[in-house]
Amino acid sequence: MVSQSESRYNLSMPHTFEEVRQIAYELPEDQRILLANSLWESVEAEENGAGEAEVEVAWKCEAERRVAEDEAGIGVDHSQEEVVEPLRGRLVR
């Protein structure tokens, strides 16, 4: 039989930030990355007031807009070098 003090001790208590952080640091790298991405997405969704479904719809609309521009000949095309080289210059500094 479990005493009253033992049963109280085993009650689930919320974890502190430090406890959660320590647990997260003990995860393998790939799981820490998944956790970080999940947390970041939850913050972005709250900030933007948009749920995952709304974000998916927005990306689909953007992709369709770009395809339509390309098909109409008004889209802007850039080679990989045109995009990557200025970014490399910023990173090398």
mmCIF file as gemmi writes it, N, C-alpha and C atoms, coordinates in Angstrom:
data_model
loop_
_atom_site.group_PDB
_atom_site.id
_atom_site.type_symbol
_atom_site.label_atom_id
_atom_site.label_alt_id
_atom_site.label_comp_id
_atom_site.label_asym_id
_atom_site.label_entity_id
_atom_site.label_seq_id
_atom_site.pdbx_PDB_ins_code
_atom_site.Cartn_x
_atom_site.Cartn_y
_atom_site.Cartn_z
_atom_site.occupancy
_atom_site.B_iso_or_equiv
_atom_site.pdbx_formal_charge
_atom_site.auth_seq_id
_atom_site.auth_asym_id
_atom_site.pdbx_PDB_model_num
ATOM 1 N N . MET Axp A 1 ? 0.833 -1.176 0 1 0 ? 1 A 1
ATOM 2 C CA . MET Axp A 1 ? 0 0 0 1 0 ? 1 A 1
ATOM 3 C C . MET Axp A 1 ? 0.885 1.249 0 1 0 ? 1 A 1
ATOM 4 N N . VAL Axp A 2 ? 0.495 2.256 -0.791 1 0 ? 2 A 1
ATOM 5 C CA . VAL Axp A 2 ? 1.262 3.495 -0.904 1 0 ? 2 A 1
ATOM 6 C C . VAL Axp A 2 ? 0.752 4.479 0.125 1 0 ? 2 A 1
ATOM 7 N N . SER Axp A 3 ? 1.694 5.051 0.884 1 0 ? 3 A 1
ATOM 8 C CA . SER Axp A 3 ? 1.293 6.018 1.904 1 0 ? 3 A 1
ATOM 9 C C . SER Axp A 3 ? 0.851 7.32 1.243 1 0 ? 3 A 1
ATOM 10 N N . GLN Axp A 4 ? 0.151 8.154 2.012 1 0 ? 4 A 1
ATOM 11 C CA . GLN Axp A 4 ? -0.359 9.404 1.479 1 0 ? 4 A 1
ATOM 12 C C . GLN Axp A 4 ? 0.788 10.306 1.034 1 0 ? 4 A 1
ATOM 13 N N . SER Axp A 5 ? 1.882 10.345 1.785 1 0 ? 5 A 1
ATOM 14 C CA . SER Axp A 5 ? 3.011 11.196 1.413 1 0 ? 5 A 1
ATOM 15 C C . SER Axp A 5 ? 3.666 10.699 0.132 1 0 ? 5 A 1
ATOM 16 N N . GLU Axp A 6 ? 3.746 9.37 -0.057 1 0 ? 6 A 1
ATOM 17 C CA . GLU Axp A 6 ? 4.318 8.823 -1.285 1 0 ? 6 A 1
ATOM 18 C C . GLU Axp A 6 ? 3.43 9.114 -2.488 1 0 ? 6 A 1
ATOM 19 N N . SER Axp A 7 ? 2.111 9.011 -2.334 1 0 ? 7 A 1
ATOM 20 C CA . SER Axp A 7 ? 1.231 9.269 -3.471 1 0 ? 7 A 1
ATOM 21 C C . SER Axp A 7 ? 1.272 10.736 -3.855 1 0 ? 7 A 1
ATOM 22 N N . ARG Axp A 8 ? 1.403 11.623 -2.867 1 0 ? 8 A 1
ATOM 23 C CA . ARG Axp A 8 ? 1.521 13.04 -3.173 1 0 ? 8 A 1
ATOM 24 C C . ARG Axp A 8 ? 2.821 13.329 -3.918 1 0 ? 8 A 1
ATOM 25 N N . TYR Axp A 9 ? 3.872 12.636 -3.555 1 0 ? 9 A 1
ATOM 26 C CA . TYR Axp A 9 ? 5.174 12.824 -4.182 1 0 ? 9 A 1
ATOM 27 C C . TYR Axp A 9 ? 5.141 12.416 -5.653 1 0 ? 9 A 1
ATOM 28 N N . ASN Axp A 10 ? 4.354 11.426 -5.985 1 0 ? 10 A 1
ATOM 29 C CA . ASN Axp A 10 ? 4.302 10.915 -7.35 1 0 ? 10 A 1
ATOM 30 C C . ASN Axp A 10 ? 3.323 11.661 -8.255 1 0 ? 10 A 1
ATOM 31 N N . LEU Axp A 11 ? 2.637 12.676 -7.712 1 0 ? 11 A 1
ATOM 32 C CA . LEU Axp A 11 ? 1.727 13.442 -8.551 1 0 ? 11 A 1
ATOM 33 C C . LEU Axp A 11 ? 2.51 14.163 -9.638 1 0 ? 11 A 1
ATOM 34 N N . SER Axp A 12 ? 1.917 14.233 -10.792 1 0 ? 12 A 1
ATOM 35 C CA . SER Axp A 12 ? 2.566 14.92 -11.9 1 0 ? 12 A 1
ATOM 36 C C . SER Axp A 12 ? 2.625 16.415 -11.623 1 0 ? 12 A 1
ATOM 37 N N . MET Axp A 13 ? 3.822 16.971 -11.729 1 0 ? 13 A 1
ATOM 38 C CA . MET Axp A 13 ? 3.999 18.406 -11.515 1 0 ? 13 A 1
ATOM 39 C C . MET Axp A 13 ? 4.526 19.012 -12.797 1 0 ? 13 A 1
ATOM 40 N N . PRO Axp A 14 ? 4.145 20.241 -13.089 1 0 ? 14 A 1
ATOM 41 C CA . PRO Axp A 14 ? 4.67 20.884 -14.291 1 0 ? 14 A 1
ATOM 42 C C . PRO Axp A 14 ? 6.189 21.021 -14.193 1 0 ? 14 A 1
ATOM 43 N N . HIS Axp A 15 ? 6.834 20.907 -15.323 1 0 ? 15 A 1
ATOM 44 C CA . HIS Axp A 15 ? 8.286 21.053 -15.361 1 0 ? 15 A 1
ATOM 45 C C . HIS Axp A 15 ? 8.656 22.522 -15.502 1 0 ? 15 A 1
ATOM 46 N N . THR Axp A 16 ? 9.775 22.886 -14.92 1 0 ? 16 A 1
ATOM 47 C CA . THR Axp A 16 ? 10.281 24.243 -15.085 1 0 ? 16 A 1
ATOM 48 C C . THR Axp A 16 ? 10.976 24.351 -16.437 1 0 ? 16 A 1
ATOM 49 N N . PHE Axp A 17 ? 11.225 25.566 -16.851 1 0 ? 17 A 1
ATOM 50 C CA . PHE Axp A 17 ? 11.951 25.802 -18.098 1 0 ? 17 A 1
ATOM 51 C C . PHE Axp A 17 ? 13.295 25.089 -18.085 1 0 ? 17 A 1
ATOM 52 N N . GLU Axp A 18 ? 14.012 25.213 -16.985 1 0 ? 18 A 1
ATOM 53 C CA . GLU Axp A 18 ? 15.333 24.587 -16.885 1 0 ? 18 A 1
ATOM 54 C C . GLU Axp A 18 ? 15.254 23.075 -17.012 1 0 ? 18 A 1
ATOM 55 N N . GLU Axp A 19 ? 14.233 22.458 -16.406 1 0 ? 19 A 1
ATOM 56 C CA . GLU Axp A 19 ? 14.068 21.004 -16.503 1 0 ? 19 A 1
ATOM 57 C C . GLU Axp A 19 ? 13.783 20.588 -17.953 1 0 ? 19 A 1
ATOM 58 N N . VAL Axp A 20 ? 12.907 21.307 -18.593 1 0 ? 20 A 1
ATOM 59 C CA . VAL Axp A 20 ? 12.567 20.987 -19.983 1 0 ? 20 A 1
ATOM 60 C C . VAL Axp A 20 ? 13.791 21.18 -20.875 1 0 ? 20 A 1
ATOM 61 N N . ARG Axp A 21 ? 14.515 22.268 -20.653 1 0 ? 21 A 1
ATOM 62 C CA . ARG Axp A 21 ? 15.713 22.525 -21.465 1 0 ? 21 A 1
ATOM 63 C C . ARG Axp A 21 ? 16.738 21.415 -21.278 1 0 ? 21 A 1
ATOM 64 N N . GLN Axp A 22 ? 16.96 20.987 -20.054 1 0 ? 22 A 1
ATOM 65 C CA . GLN Axp A 22 ? 17.92 19.919 -19.784 1 0 ? 22 A 1
ATOM 66 C C . GLN Axp A 22 ? 17.5 18.626 -20.473 1 0 ? 22 A 1
ATOM 67 N N . ILE Axp A 23 ? 16.218 18.293 -20.383 1 0 ? 23 A 1
ATOM 68 C CA . ILE Axp A 23 ? 15.703 17.094 -21.048 1 0 ? 23 A 1
ATOM 69 C C . ILE Axp A 23 ? 15.914 17.211 -22.554 1 0 ? 23 A 1
ATOM 70 N N . ALA Axp A 24 ? 15.63 18.379 -23.113 1 0 ? 24 A 1
ATOM 71 C CA . ALA Axp A 24 ? 15.78 18.589 -24.557 1 0 ? 24 A 1
ATOM 72 C C . ALA Axp A 24 ? 17.244 18.451 -24.985 1 0 ? 24 A 1
ATOM 73 N N . TYR Axp A 25 ? 18.168 18.971 -24.175 1 0 ? 25 A 1
ATOM 74 C CA . TYR Axp A 25 ? 19.594 18.874 -24.503 1 0 ? 25 A 1
ATOM 75 C C . TYR Axp A 25 ? 20.08 17.426 -24.532 1 0 ? 25 A 1
ATOM 76 N N . GLU Axp A 26 ? 19.4 16.562 -23.826 1 0 ? 26 A 1
ATOM 77 C CA . GLU Axp A 26 ? 19.799 15.156 -23.787 1 0 ? 26 A 1
ATOM 78 C C . GLU Axp A 26 ? 19.298 14.373 -24.992 1 0 ? 26 A 1
ATOM 79 N N . LEU Axp A 27 ? 18.42 14.967 -25.793 1 0 ? 27 A 1
ATOM 80 C CA . LEU Axp A 27 ? 17.911 14.297 -26.991 1 0 ? 27 A 1
ATOM 81 C C . LEU Axp A 27 ? 19 14.228 -28.058 1 0 ? 27 A 1
ATOM 82 N N . PRO Axp A 28 ? 18.911 13.254 -28.959 1 0 ? 28 A 1
ATOM 83 C CA . PRO Axp A 28 ? 19.835 13.232 -30.097 1 0 ? 28 A 1
ATOM 84 C C . PRO Axp A 28 ? 19.63 14.48 -30.965 1 0 ? 28 A 1
ATOM 85 N N . GLU Axp A 29 ? 20.65 14.846 -31.699 1 0 ? 29 A 1
ATOM 86 C CA . GLU Axp A 29 ? 20.618 16.081 -32.489 1 0 ? 29 A 1
ATOM 87 C C . GLU Axp A 29 ? 19.405 16.168 -33.411 1 0 ? 29 A 1
ATOM 88 N N . ASP Axp A 30 ? 19.075 15.092 -34.121 1 0 ? 30 A 1
ATOM 89 C CA . ASP Axp A 30 ? 17.953 15.159 -35.058 1 0 ? 30 A 1
ATOM 90 C C . ASP Axp A 30 ? 16.639 15.43 -34.33 1 0 ? 30 A 1
ATOM 91 N N . GLN Axp A 31 ? 16.476 14.89 -33.134 1 0 ? 31 A 1
ATOM 92 C CA . GLN Axp A 31 ? 15.254 15.137 -32.371 1 0 ? 31 A 1
ATOM 93 C C . GLN Axp A 31 ? 15.233 16.553 -31.795 1 0 ? 31 A 1
ATOM 94 N N . ARG Axp A 32 ? 16.42 17.083 -31.434 1 0 ? 32 A 1
ATOM 95 C CA . ARG Axp A 32 ? 16.477 18.477 -30.965 1 0 ? 32 A 1
ATOM 96 C C . ARG Axp A 32 ? 16.089 19.43 -32.084 1 0 ? 32 A 1
ATOM 97 N N . ILE Axp A 33 ? 16.521 19.113 -33.302 1 0 ? 33 A 1
ATOM 98 C CA . ILE Axp A 33 ? 16.169 19.949 -34.453 1 0 ? 33 A 1
ATOM 99 C C . ILE Axp A 33 ? 14.661 19.907 -34.697 1 0 ? 33 A 1
ATOM 100 N N . LEU Axp A 34 ? 14.075 18.715 -34.65 1 0 ? 34 A 1
ATOM 101 C CA . LEU Axp A 34 ? 12.624 18.595 -34.823 1 0 ? 34 A 1
ATOM 102 C C . LEU Axp A 34 ? 11.88 19.368 -33.739 1 0 ? 34 A 1
ATOM 103 N N . LEU Axp A 35 ? 12.347 19.265 -32.504 1 0 ? 35 A 1
ATOM 104 C CA . LEU Axp A 35 ? 11.713 19.978 -31.404 1 0 ? 35 A 1
ATOM 105 C C . LEU Axp A 35 ? 11.824 21.484 -31.606 1 0 ? 35 A 1
ATOM 106 N N . ALA Axp A 36 ? 13.014 21.946 -31.972 1 0 ? 36 A 1
ATOM 107 C CA . ALA Axp A 36 ? 13.205 23.384 -32.182 1 0 ? 36 A 1
ATOM 108 C C . ALA Axp A 36 ? 12.3 23.898 -33.298 1 0 ? 36 A 1
ATOM 109 N N . ASN Axp A 37 ? 12.224 23.153 -34.395 1 0 ? 37 A 1
ATOM 110 C CA . ASN Axp A 37 ? 11.353 23.564 -35.496 1 0 ? 37 A 1
ATOM 111 C C . ASN Axp A 37 ? 9.892 23.589 -35.068 1 0 ? 37 A 1
ATOM 112 N N . SER Axp A 38 ? 9.483 22.597 -34.332 1 0 ? 38 A 1
ATOM 113 C CA . SER Axp A 38 ? 8.1 22.533 -33.859 1 0 ? 38 A 1
ATOM 114 C C . SER Axp A 38 ? 7.778 23.721 -32.948 1 0 ? 38 A 1
ATOM 115 N N . LEU Axp A 39 ? 8.685 24.026 -32.03 1 0 ? 39 A 1
ATOM 116 C CA . LEU Axp A 39 ? 8.473 25.167 -31.138 1 0 ? 39 A 1
ATOM 117 C C . LEU Axp A 39 ? 8.435 26.471 -31.921 1 0 ? 39 A 1
ATOM 118 N N . TRP Axp A 40 ? 9.343 26.627 -32.883 1 0 ? 40 A 1
ATOM 119 C CA . TRP Axp A 40 ? 9.388 27.854 -33.679 1 0 ? 40 A 1
ATOM 120 C C . TRP Axp A 40 ? 8.102 28.018 -34.494 1 0 ? 40 A 1
ATOM 121 N N . GLU Axp A 41 ? 7.628 26.93 -35.097 1 0 ? 41 A 1
ATOM 122 C CA . GLU Axp A 41 ? 6.388 26.992 -35.864 1 0 ? 41 A 1
ATOM 123 C C . GLU Axp A 41 ? 5.212 27.382 -34.977 1 0 ? 41 A 1
ATOM 124 N N . SER Axp A 42 ? 5.191 26.895 -33.75 1 0 ? 42 A 1
ATOM 125 C CA . SER Axp A 42 ? 4.09 27.242 -32.852 1 0 ? 42 A 1
ATOM 126 C C . SER Axp A 42 ? 4.129 28.726 -32.496 1 0 ? 42 A 1
ATOM 127 N N . VAL Axp A 43 ? 5.319 29.274 -32.344 1 0 ? 43 A 1
ATOM 128 C CA . VAL Axp A 43 ? 5.453 30.703 -32.041 1 0 ? 43 A 1
ATOM 129 C C . VAL Axp A 43 ? 5.029 31.527 -33.245 1 0 ? 43 A 1
ATOM 130 N N . GLU Axp A 44 ? 5.506 31.153 -34.428 1 0 ? 44 A 1
ATOM 131 C CA . GLU Axp A 44 ? 5.137 31.886 -35.641 1 0 ? 44 A 1
ATOM 132 C C . GLU Axp A 44 ? 3.633 31.85 -35.869 1 0 ? 44 A 1
ATOM 133 N N . ALA Axp A 45 ? 3.021 30.705 -35.671 1 0 ? 45 A 1
ATOM 134 C CA . ALA Axp A 45 ? 1.583 30.58 -35.879 1 0 ? 45 A 1
ATOM 135 C C . ALA Axp A 45 ? 0.827 31.481 -34.911 1 0 ? 45 A 1
ATOM 136 N N . GLU Axp A 46 ? 1.275 31.545 -33.666 1 0 ? 46 A 1
ATOM 137 C CA . GLU Axp A 46 ? 0.627 32.418 -32.688 1 0 ? 46 A 1
ATOM 138 C C . GLU Axp A 46 ? 0.824 33.881 -33.045 1 0 ? 46 A 1
ATOM 139 N N . GLU Axp A 47 ? 2.044 34.246 -33.472 1 0 ? 47 A 1
ATOM 140 C CA . GLU Axp A 47 ? 2.328 35.643 -33.829 1 0 ? 47 A 1
ATOM 141 C C . GLU Axp A 47 ? 1.514 36.082 -35.03 1 0 ? 47 A 1
ATOM 142 N N . ASN Axp A 48 ? 1.415 35.203 -36.013 1 0 ? 48 A 1
ATOM 143 C CA . ASN Axp A 48 ? 0.717 35.552 -37.236 1 0 ? 48 A 1
ATOM 144 C C . ASN Axp A 48 ? -0.776 35.285 -37.166 1 0 ? 48 A 1
ATOM 145 N N . GLY Axp A 49 ? -1.203 34.605 -36.14 1 0 ? 49 A 1
ATOM 146 C CA . GLY Axp A 49 ? -2.604 34.238 -36.033 1 0 ? 49 A 1
ATOM 147 C C . GLY Axp A 49 ? -3.01 33.252 -37.11 1 0 ? 49 A 1
ATOM 148 N N . ALA Axp A 50 ? -2.038 32.568 -37.673 1 0 ? 50 A 1
ATOM 149 C CA . ALA Axp A 50 ? -2.315 31.631 -38.757 1 0 ? 50 A 1
ATOM 150 C C . ALA Axp A 50 ? -2.019 30.211 -38.309 1 0 ? 50 A 1
ATOM 151 N N . GLY Axp A 51 ? -2.89 29.324 -38.656 1 0 ? 51 A 1
ATOM 152 C CA . GLY Axp A 51 ? -2.671 27.915 -38.39 1 0 ? 51 A 1
ATOM 153 C C . GLY Axp A 51 ? -1.896 27.292 -39.535 1 0 ? 51 A 1
ATOM 154 N N . GLU Axp A 52 ? -1.506 26.063 -39.346 1 0 ? 52 A 1
ATOM 155 C CA . GLU Axp A 52 ? -0.73 25.356 -40.365 1 0 ? 52 A 1
ATOM 156 C C . GLU Axp A 52 ? -1.482 25.277 -41.688 1 0 ? 52 A 1
ATOM 157 N N . ALA Axp A 53 ? -2.781 25.059 -41.633 1 0 ? 53 A 1
ATOM 158 C CA . ALA Axp A 53 ? -3.574 24.961 -42.863 1 0 ? 53 A 1
ATOM 159 C C . ALA Axp A 53 ? -3.558 26.282 -43.632 1 0 ? 53 A 1
ATOM 160 N N . GLU Axp A 54 ? -3.643 27.401 -42.905 1 0 ? 54 A 1
ATOM 161 C CA . GLU Axp A 54 ? -3.604 28.705 -43.556 1 0 ? 54 A 1
ATOM 162 C C . GLU Axp A 54 ? -2.252 28.959 -44.21 1 0 ? 54 A 1
ATOM 163 N N . VAL Axp A 55 ? -1.196 28.523 -43.555 1 0 ? 55 A 1
ATOM 164 C CA . VAL Axp A 55 ? 0.144 28.689 -44.117 1 0 ? 55 A 1
ATOM 165 C C . VAL Axp A 55 ? 0.278 27.872 -45.399 1 0 ? 55 A 1
ATOM 166 N N . GLU Axp A 56 ? -0.214 26.641 -45.382 1 0 ? 56 A 1
ATOM 167 C CA . GLU Axp A 56 ? -0.17 25.79 -46.573 1 0 ? 56 A 1
ATOM 168 C C . GLU Axp A 56 ? -0.92 26.433 -47.736 1 0 ? 56 A 1
ATOM 169 N N . VAL Axp A 57 ? -2.09 26.992 -47.457 1 0 ? 57 A 1
ATOM 170 C CA . VAL Axp A 57 ? -2.88 27.66 -48.503 1 0 ? 57 A 1
ATOM 171 C C . VAL Axp A 57 ? -2.115 28.856 -49.052 1 0 ? 57 A 1
ATOM 172 N N . ALA Axp A 58 ? -1.49 29.621 -48.166 1 0 ? 58 A 1
ATOM 173 C CA . ALA Axp A 58 ? -0.727 30.793 -48.607 1 0 ? 58 A 1
ATOM 174 C C . ALA Axp A 58 ? 0.433 30.381 -49.512 1 0 ? 58 A 1
ATOM 175 N N . TRP Axp A 59 ? 1.159 29.307 -49.138 1 0 ? 59 A 1
ATOM 176 C CA . TRP Axp A 59 ? 2.266 28.844 -49.976 1 0 ? 59 A 1
ATOM 177 C C . TRP Axp A 59 ? 1.759 28.34 -51.327 1 0 ? 59 A 1
ATOM 178 N N . LYS Axp A 60 ? 0.63 27.638 -51.324 1 0 ? 60 A 1
ATOM 179 C CA . LYS Axp A 60 ? 0.062 27.143 -52.577 1 0 ? 60 A 1
ATOM 180 C C . LYS Axp A 60 ? -0.308 28.309 -53.486 1 0 ? 60 A 1
ATOM 181 N N . CYS Axp A 61 ? -0.927 29.334 -52.935 1 0 ? 61 A 1
ATOM 182 C CA . CYS Axp A 61 ? -1.286 30.517 -53.723 1 0 ? 61 A 1
ATOM 183 C C . CYS Axp A 61 ? -0.045 31.198 -54.285 1 0 ? 61 A 1
ATOM 184 N N . GLU Axp A 62 ? 0.993 31.296 -53.474 1 0 ? 62 A 1
ATOM 185 C CA . GLU Axp A 62 ? 2.239 31.919 -53.937 1 0 ? 62 A 1
ATOM 186 C C . GLU Axp A 62 ? 2.858 31.116 -55.07 1 0 ? 62 A 1
ATOM 187 N N . ALA Axp A 63 ? 2.87 29.795 -54.945 1 0 ? 63 A 1
ATOM 188 C CA . ALA Axp A 63 ? 3.428 28.949 -56.003 1 0 ? 63 A 1
ATOM 189 C C . ALA Axp A 63 ? 2.617 29.104 -57.285 1 0 ? 63 A 1
ATOM 190 N N . GLU Axp A 64 ? 1.307 29.117 -57.171 1 0 ? 64 A 1
ATOM 191 C CA . GLU Axp A 64 ? 0.451 29.282 -58.35 1 0 ? 64 A 1
ATOM 192 C C . GLU Axp A 64 ? 0.672 30.644 -59.002 1 0 ? 64 A 1
ATOM 193 N N . ARG Axp A 65 ? 0.841 31.691 -58.198 1 0 ? 65 A 1
ATOM 194 C CA . ARG Axp A 65 ? 1.117 33.029 -58.729 1 0 ? 65 A 1
ATOM 195 C C . ARG Axp A 65 ? 2.419 33.038 -59.509 1 0 ? 65 A 1
ATOM 196 N N . ARG Axp A 66 ? 3.45 32.412 -58.963 1 0 ? 66 A 1
ATOM 197 C CA . ARG Axp A 66 ? 4.748 32.394 -59.634 1 0 ? 66 A 1
ATOM 198 C C . ARG Axp A 66 ? 4.697 31.608 -60.941 1 0 ? 66 A 1
ATOM 199 N N . VAL Axp A 67 ? 3.983 30.481 -60.931 1 0 ? 67 A 1
ATOM 200 C CA . VAL Axp A 67 ? 3.835 29.691 -62.159 1 0 ? 67 A 1
ATOM 201 C C . VAL Axp A 67 ? 3.098 30.504 -63.205 1 0 ? 67 A 1
ATOM 202 N N . ALA Axp A 68 ? 2.026 31.192 -62.822 1 0 ? 68 A 1
ATOM 203 C CA . ALA Axp A 68 ? 1.249 32.009 -63.758 1 0 ? 68 A 1
ATOM 204 C C . ALA Axp A 68 ? 2.112 33.126 -64.342 1 0 ? 68 A 1
ATOM 205 N N . GLU Axp A 69 ? 2.923 33.781 -63.51 1 0 ? 69 A 1
ATOM 206 C CA . GLU Axp A 69 ? 3.827 34.822 -63.997 1 0 ? 69 A 1
ATOM 207 C C . GLU Axp A 69 ? 4.826 34.25 -64.994 1 0 ? 69 A 1
ATOM 208 N N . ASP Axp A 70 ? 5.373 33.093 -64.669 1 0 ? 70 A 1
ATOM 209 C CA . ASP Axp A 70 ? 6.341 32.449 -65.553 1 0 ? 70 A 1
ATOM 210 C C . ASP Axp A 70 ? 5.702 32.105 -66.893 1 0 ? 70 A 1
ATOM 211 N N . GLU Axp A 71 ? 4.501 31.532 -66.86 1 0 ? 71 A 1
ATOM 212 C CA . GLU Axp A 71 ? 3.811 31.163 -68.091 1 0 ? 71 A 1
ATOM 213 C C . GLU Axp A 71 ? 3.434 32.384 -68.918 1 0 ? 71 A 1
ATOM 214 N N . ALA Axp A 72 ? 3.176 33.504 -68.259 1 0 ? 72 A 1
ATOM 215 C CA . ALA Axp A 72 ? 2.832 34.738 -68.971 1 0 ? 72 A 1
ATOM 216 C C . ALA Axp A 72 ? 4.07 35.481 -69.444 1 0 ? 72 A 1
ATOM 217 N N . GLY Axp A 73 ? 5.24 34.978 -69.075 1 0 ? 73 A 1
ATOM 218 C CA . GLY Axp A 73 ? 6.49 35.614 -69.502 1 0 ? 73 A 1
ATOM 219 C C . GLY Axp A 73 ? 6.839 36.854 -68.704 1 0 ? 73 A 1
ATOM 220 N N . ILE Axp A 74 ? 6.21 37.044 -67.567 1 0 ? 74 A 1
ATOM 221 C CA . ILE Axp A 74 ? 6.506 38.224 -66.757 1 0 ? 74 A 1
ATOM 222 C C . ILE Axp A 74 ? 7.23 37.869 -65.456 1 0 ? 74 A 1
ATOM 223 N N . GLY Axp A 75 ? 7.501 36.594 -65.266 1 0 ? 75 A 1
ATOM 224 C CA . GLY Axp A 75 ? 8.219 36.16 -64.073 1 0 ? 75 A 1
ATOM 225 C C . GLY Axp A 75 ? 9.679 36.556 -64.15 1 0 ? 75 A 1
ATOM 226 N N . VAL Axp A 76 ? 10.301 36.707 -63.015 1 0 ? 76 A 1
ATOM 227 C CA . VAL Axp A 76 ? 11.714 37.061 -62.96 1 0 ? 76 A 1
ATOM 228 C C . VAL Axp A 76 ? 12.5 35.788 -62.686 1 0 ? 76 A 1
ATOM 229 N N . ASP Axp A 77 ? 13.421 35.468 -63.586 1 0 ? 77 A 1
ATOM 230 C CA . ASP Axp A 77 ? 14.258 34.282 -63.417 1 0 ? 77 A 1
ATOM 231 C C . ASP Axp A 77 ? 15.658 34.7 -62.991 1 0 ? 77 A 1
ATOM 232 N N . HIS Axp A 78 ? 16.209 33.951 -62.082 1 0 ? 78 A 1
ATOM 233 C CA . HIS Axp A 78 ? 17.584 34.172 -61.635 1 0 ? 78 A 1
ATOM 234 C C . HIS Axp A 78 ? 18.303 32.835 -61.649 1 0 ? 78 A 1
ATOM 235 N N . SER Axp A 79 ? 19.548 32.869 -62.106 1 0 ? 79 A 1
ATOM 236 C CA . SER Axp A 79 ? 20.346 31.65 -62.062 1 0 ? 79 A 1
ATOM 237 C C . SER Axp A 79 ? 20.789 31.41 -60.622 1 0 ? 79 A 1
ATOM 238 N N . GLN Axp A 80 ? 21.23 30.194 -60.366 1 0 ? 80 A 1
ATOM 239 C CA . GLN Axp A 80 ? 21.707 29.87 -59.019 1 0 ? 80 A 1
ATOM 240 C C . GLN Axp A 80 ? 22.874 30.779 -58.647 1 0 ? 80 A 1
ATOM 241 N N . GLU Axp A 81 ? 23.753 31.04 -59.587 1 0 ? 81 A 1
ATOM 242 C CA . GLU Axp A 81 ? 24.91 31.888 -59.305 1 0 ? 81 A 1
ATOM 243 C C . GLU Axp A 81 ? 24.478 33.302 -58.926 1 0 ? 81 A 1
ATOM 244 N N . GLU Axp A 82 ? 23.458 33.833 -59.599 1 0 ? 82 A 1
ATOM 245 C CA . GLU Axp A 82 ? 22.975 35.177 -59.295 1 0 ? 82 A 1
ATOM 246 C C . GLU Axp A 82 ? 22.421 35.277 -57.874 1 0 ? 82 A 1
ATOM 247 N N . VAL Axp A 83 ? 21.89 34.197 -57.382 1 0 ? 83 A 1
ATOM 248 C CA . VAL Axp A 83 ? 21.309 34.19 -56.044 1 0 ? 83 A 1
ATOM 249 C C . VAL Axp A 83 ? 22.356 33.879 -54.988 1 0 ? 83 A 1
ATOM 250 N N . VAL Axp A 84 ? 23.199 32.888 -55.26 1 0 ? 84 A 1
ATOM 251 C CA . VAL Axp A 84 ? 24.123 32.383 -54.243 1 0 ? 84 A 1
ATOM 252 C C . VAL Axp A 84 ? 25.327 33.297 -54.033 1 0 ? 84 A 1
ATOM 253 N N . GLU Axp A 85 ? 25.891 33.843 -55.083 1 0 ? 85 A 1
ATOM 254 C CA . GLU Axp A 85 ? 27.13 34.623 -54.949 1 0 ? 85 A 1
ATOM 255 C C . GLU Axp A 85 ? 27.007 35.806 -53.996 1 0 ? 85 A 1
ATOM 256 N N . PRO Axp A 86 ? 25.97 36.647 -54.098 1 0 ? 86 A 1
ATOM 257 C CA . PRO Axp A 86 ? 25.868 37.749 -53.12 1 0 ? 86 A 1
ATOM 258 C C . PRO Axp A 86 ? 25.73 37.243 -51.677 1 0 ? 86 A 1
ATOM 259 N N . LEU Axp A 87 ? 25.06 36.115 -51.501 1 0 ? 87 A 1
ATOM 260 C CA . LEU Axp A 87 ? 24.911 35.56 -50.168 1 0 ? 87 A 1
ATOM 261 C C . LEU Axp A 87 ? 26.234 35.048 -49.63 1 0 ? 87 A 1
ATOM 262 N N . ARG Axp A 88 ? 27.008 34.425 -50.493 1 0 ? 88 A 1
ATOM 263 C CA . ARG Axp A 88 ? 28.341 33.943 -50.069 1 0 ? 88 A 1
ATOM 264 C C . ARG Axp A 88 ? 29.212 35.115 -49.622 1 0 ? 88 A 1
ATOM 265 N N . GLY Axp A 89 ? 29.112 36.218 -50.362 1 0 ? 89 A 1
ATOM 266 C CA . GLY Axp A 89 ? 29.884 37.404 -49.995 1 0 ? 89 A 1
ATOM 267 C C . GLY Axp A 89 ? 29.547 37.891 -48.598 1 0 ? 89 A 1
ATOM 268 N N . ARG Axp A 90 ? 28.287 37.799 -48.227 1 0 ? 90 A 1
ATOM 269 C CA . ARG Axp A 90 ? 27.871 38.217 -46.886 1 0 ? 90 A 1
ATOM 270 C C . ARG Axp A 90 ? 28.372 37.268 -45.818 1 0 ? 90 A 1
ATOM 271 N N . LEU Axp A 91 ? 28.395 35.974 -46.113 1 0 ? 91 A 1
ATOM 272 C CA . LEU Axp A 91 ? 28.796 34.975 -45.133 1 0 ? 91 A 1
ATOM 273 C C . LEU Axp A 91 ? 30.298 34.954 -44.907 1 0 ? 91 A 1
ATOM 274 N N . VAL Axp A 92 ? 31.076 35.294 -45.916 1 0 ? 92 A 1
ATOM 275 C CA . VAL Axp A 92 ? 32.529 35.202 -45.829 1 0 ? 92 A 1
ATOM 276 C C . VAL Axp A 92 ? 33.109 36.305 -44.97 1 0 ? 92 A 1
ATOM 277 N N . ARG Axp A 93 ? 32.458 37.424 -44.899 1 0 ? 93 A 1
ATOM 278 C CA . ARG Axp A 93 ? 33.004 38.575 -44.168 1 0 ? 93 A 1
ATOM 279 C C . ARG Axp A 93 ? 33.394 38.26 -42.788 1 0 ? 93 A 1
